[in-house]
């Protein structure tokens, strides 16, 4: 008997976005949530505020900007407390005045 391997069909559990990036179902749910919108607004406010240094081009050479980088991190760590995460991020990025 000459059996050929059969292709397994899997249910789509990821979504391709922006080139080769792939989002899992849990990430897709996060990006569709109110918490994501709340995080996006807070991160954009930080990015446009002179009180925070959100320019990470010195450390990273990728195409992600500040907002997308942190939204991606939050989407892969759903149990994180958003208020605590943003508070720590504000502390780490605040511009020190002398």
Backbone as JSON, one array per atom type, in Angstrom:
{
  "sequence": "XXXXXXXXXXXXXXXXXXXXXXXXXXXXXXXXXXXXXXXXXXXXXXXXXXXXXXXXXXXXXXXXXXXXXXXXXXXXXXXXXXXXXXXXXXXXXXXXXX",
  "N": [[0.81, -1.18, 0.0], [0.58, 2.14, -0.89], [0.76, 4.85, 0.81], [0.11, 8.24, 0.96], [1.24, 11.08, 2.74], [-1.2, 12.83, 4.53], [-2.53, 16.09, 4.44], [-2.85, 18.03, 7.29], [-5.56, 19.82, 8.34], [-5.82, 22.71, 10.05], [-7.65, 24.66, 12.36], [-7.95, 28.14, 11.85], [-5.89, 29.86, 13.93], [-4.5, 32.1, 14.18], [-3.59, 35.36, 12.98], [-2.39, 37.1, 10.25], [-0.61, 40.07, 10.23], [0.57, 43.26, 9.23], [2.93, 42.64, 7.4], [5.06, 40.07, 8.2], [4.21, 39.54, 10.74], [2.47, 37.68, 13.19], [-0.51, 37.17, 14.86], [-1.81, 35.65, 17.76], [-4.9, 34.05, 18.8], [-5.55, 34.98, 21.37], [-4.1, 37.35, 21.42], [-5.38, 38.73, 19.37], [-7.89, 39.04, 20.53], [-7.15, 40.71, 22.64], [-6.28, 43.05, 21.26], [-8.73, 43.85, 20.28], [-10.04, 44.71, 22.49], [-11.4, 46.86, 25.11], [-9.51, 47.52, 26.98], [-7.15, 47.56, 25.53], [-7.55, 49.82, 23.93], [-7.64, 51.77, 25.92], [-5.03, 51.53, 26.89], [-3.62, 52.22, 24.55], [-4.37, 54.93, 24.22], [-3.22, 56.05, 26.56], [-0.49, 55.45, 26.16], [0.01, 56.85, 23.8], [-0.38, 59.46, 24.69], [1.78, 59.65, 26.44], [3.87, 59.37, 24.59], [3.68, 61.71, 23.12], [4.18, 63.63, 24.95], [6.39, 65.98, 26.43], [7.4, 65.31, 28.85], [8.22, 62.73, 29.01], [10.66, 60.42, 27.88], [10.39, 58.76, 25.13], [11.7, 57.84, 22.96], [13.14, 55.22, 21.61], [14.97, 54.55, 19.73], [17.67, 54.49, 19.99], [18.27, 52.13, 21.28], [16.86, 50.16, 19.89], [16.45, 48.79, 16.67], [14.28, 48.24, 15.18], [11.1, 48.43, 13.4], [8.94, 49.0, 14.97], [7.11, 51.38, 16.81], [7.01, 53.28, 19.88], [4.4, 53.01, 21.04], [3.24, 50.75, 19.69], [5.11, 48.76, 20.34], [4.78, 48.46, 23.12], [2.06, 47.83, 23.28], [2.1, 45.38, 21.97], [3.62, 43.89, 23.79], [1.9, 43.96, 26.02], [-0.25, 42.55, 24.94], [0.73, 39.99, 24.81], [1.02, 39.32, 27.4], [-1.43, 38.98, 29.09], [-2.37, 38.89, 31.85], [-1.2, 41.06, 33.13], [-1.34, 43.96, 35.17], [-2.71, 46.8, 34.02], [-2.68, 49.5, 34.94], [-0.55, 49.44, 36.78], [1.54, 48.68, 35.08], [1.67, 50.88, 33.31], [2.27, 52.88, 35.15], [4.84, 52.11, 36.06], [6.17, 52.31, 33.62], [5.97, 55.03, 33.13], [7.58, 55.98, 35.21], [10.07, 54.92, 34.42], [10.54, 56.23, 32.0], [10.42, 58.89, 32.46], [11.5, 62.25, 32.09], [14.33, 63.47, 33.52], [14.71, 66.27, 35.5], [17.03, 68.83, 36.21]],
  "CA": [[0.0, 0.0, 0.0], [1.35, 3.36, -1.01], [-0.01, 5.94, 1.41], [0.74, 9.55, 0.94], [0.87, 11.84, 3.94], [-2.33, 13.74, 4.34], [-2.36, 17.41, 5.03], [-3.75, 18.29, 8.4], [-6.13, 21.16, 8.28], [-5.99, 23.26, 11.38], [-8.5, 25.85, 12.38], [-7.1, 29.34, 11.9], [-5.77, 30.39, 15.28], [-3.66, 33.29, 14.15], [-3.91, 36.32, 11.95], [-1.2, 37.78, 9.77], [-0.76, 41.51, 10.16], [1.76, 44.06, 8.94], [4.06, 41.86, 6.94], [5.17, 38.7, 8.68], [3.77, 39.41, 12.13], [1.33, 36.8, 13.35], [-1.16, 37.33, 16.16], [-2.59, 34.52, 18.24], [-6.28, 34.42, 19.11], [-5.59, 35.79, 22.59], [-3.63, 38.68, 21.06], [-6.46, 39.35, 18.6], [-8.91, 39.46, 21.5], [-6.63, 41.86, 23.38], [-6.31, 44.23, 20.39], [-10.12, 44.25, 20.09], [-10.63, 45.02, 23.79], [-11.4, 48.23, 25.62], [-8.24, 47.71, 27.69], [-6.16, 47.92, 24.52], [-7.79, 51.22, 23.56], [-7.21, 52.57, 27.06], [-3.56, 51.5, 26.88], [-3.17, 52.98, 23.38], [-4.51, 56.36, 24.52], [-2.23, 56.44, 27.57], [0.84, 55.38, 25.55], [0.13, 57.96, 22.84], [-0.19, 60.68, 25.48], [3.17, 59.64, 26.91], [4.76, 59.55, 23.45], [3.62, 63.1, 22.66], [4.47, 64.52, 26.07], [7.82, 66.24, 26.63], [7.78, 64.83, 30.18], [8.68, 61.34, 28.9], [11.55, 60.08, 26.79], [9.87, 57.54, 24.53], [12.49, 57.54, 21.77], [13.99, 54.06, 21.9], [15.74, 54.21, 18.53], [19.06, 54.26, 20.4], [18.41, 50.74, 21.69], [16.18, 49.23, 18.98], [16.55, 49.13, 15.26], [13.11, 47.71, 14.49], [10.14, 49.4, 12.88], [7.92, 49.3, 15.96], [7.25, 52.61, 17.58], [6.81, 53.13, 21.31], [3.05, 52.54, 21.33], [3.06, 49.38, 19.19], [5.99, 47.85, 21.09], [4.19, 48.18, 24.42], [0.8, 47.11, 23.06], [2.45, 44.0, 21.66], [4.01, 43.25, 25.05], [0.69, 43.78, 26.83], [-1.09, 41.52, 24.32], [1.31, 38.67, 25.08], [1.01, 39.14, 28.85], [-2.75, 39.49, 29.47], [-2.67, 39.09, 33.28], [-0.57, 42.26, 33.68], [-2.17, 45.07, 35.63], [-2.43, 47.91, 33.11], [-2.32, 50.71, 35.68], [0.8, 49.24, 37.32], [2.48, 48.68, 33.96], [1.82, 52.26, 32.84], [2.94, 53.64, 36.2], [6.26, 51.77, 35.98], [6.69, 52.85, 32.36], [6.13, 56.48, 33.33], [8.78, 56.18, 36.04], [11.27, 54.59, 33.64], [10.75, 57.1, 30.85], [10.29, 60.32, 32.8], [12.67, 63.08, 31.82], [14.84, 64.0, 34.79], [15.02, 67.7, 35.45], [18.05, 69.17, 37.22]],
  "C": [[0.87, 1.26, 0.0], [0.52, 4.53, -0.47], [0.78, 7.23, 1.35], [0.32, 10.3, 2.19], [-0.27, 12.81, 3.64], [-2.04, 15.06, 5.03], [-3.35, 17.58, 6.14], [-4.27, 19.7, 8.26], [-6.4, 21.61, 9.7], [-6.91, 24.46, 11.29], [-7.59, 27.08, 12.47], [-7.08, 29.9, 13.32], [-4.81, 31.57, 15.34], [-4.04, 34.14, 12.95], [-2.62, 37.0, 11.53], [-1.49, 39.26, 9.65], [0.59, 42.14, 9.87], [2.96, 43.21, 8.57], [4.01, 40.45, 7.5], [4.73, 38.52, 10.12], [2.53, 38.55, 12.19], [0.79, 36.97, 14.76], [-1.94, 36.09, 16.52], [-4.02, 35.0, 18.51], [-6.36, 35.29, 20.36], [-5.09, 37.21, 22.31], [-4.7, 39.43, 20.26], [-7.56, 39.86, 19.53], [-8.44, 40.69, 22.27], [-6.72, 43.13, 22.53], [-7.73, 44.72, 20.12], [-10.78, 44.73, 21.38], [-10.58, 46.5, 24.13], [-10.08, 48.53, 26.34], [-7.13, 48.12, 26.71], [-6.32, 49.39, 24.12], [-7.37, 52.16, 24.68], [-5.68, 52.65, 27.1], [-3.02, 52.33, 25.73], [-3.25, 54.49, 23.65], [-3.44, 56.83, 25.51], [-0.82, 56.44, 26.98], [1.05, 56.51, 24.56], [0.31, 59.29, 23.57], [1.25, 60.77, 25.98], [4.12, 59.96, 25.76], [4.81, 61.01, 23.0], [3.95, 64.12, 23.75], [5.98, 64.75, 26.21], [8.32, 65.75, 28.0], [8.36, 63.42, 30.15], [9.6, 61.17, 27.7], [11.12, 58.73, 26.23], [10.6, 57.17, 23.24], [13.45, 56.4, 22.1], [14.84, 53.67, 20.7], [17.22, 53.98, 18.86], [19.29, 52.79, 20.71], [17.85, 49.76, 20.68], [16.27, 49.73, 17.55], [15.31, 48.69, 14.48], [12.12, 48.82, 14.13], [9.04, 49.76, 13.88], [8.17, 50.66, 16.6], [6.91, 52.3, 19.04], [5.45, 52.5, 21.64], [2.89, 51.08, 20.92], [3.91, 48.37, 19.96], [5.33, 47.47, 22.42], [2.83, 47.5, 24.3], [1.07, 45.65, 22.74], [2.83, 43.25, 22.94], [2.78, 42.98, 25.92], [-0.2, 42.67, 26.25], [-0.55, 40.12, 24.57], [1.38, 38.36, 26.57], [-0.32, 39.65, 29.41], [-2.99, 39.67, 30.97], [-2.06, 40.36, 33.88], [-1.6, 43.31, 34.08], [-1.79, 46.3, 34.81], [-1.99, 49.16, 33.85], [-0.91, 50.6, 36.25], [1.85, 49.29, 36.23], [2.74, 50.11, 33.48], [2.54, 53.12, 33.87], [4.45, 53.38, 36.18], [6.9, 52.35, 34.72], [6.89, 54.36, 32.47], [7.37, 56.78, 34.17], [10.06, 55.96, 35.24], [11.57, 55.58, 32.54], [10.68, 58.58, 31.19], [11.62, 61.04, 32.6], [13.09, 63.7, 33.15], [15.19, 65.48, 34.59], [16.02, 68.03, 36.54], [17.83, 70.53, 37.82]]
}
